[in-house]
């Protein structure tokens, strides 16, 4: 029973991370750049090794001309 609860909790965290990641992309695309980056960083706090989140964050920083942060991701 504990394992099932743990798996469900992990799935909920993954869903949450994906939601805030997609929200970050939408915000960025709607010229709310700082908020978009903020939400993408929050998604990375939940799943730090998610390549897609790093890739999108890199592109956000690149489009804003913040190359030093872009290189970090």
Buried (B, 14 or more C-beta within 10 A) or exposed (E): EEEEEEEEEEEEEEEBBBEBBBBBBEBBEEEBBEBBBBBBBBBBEBBEEBEEBBEBBBBBBBEBEBEEBBEEB
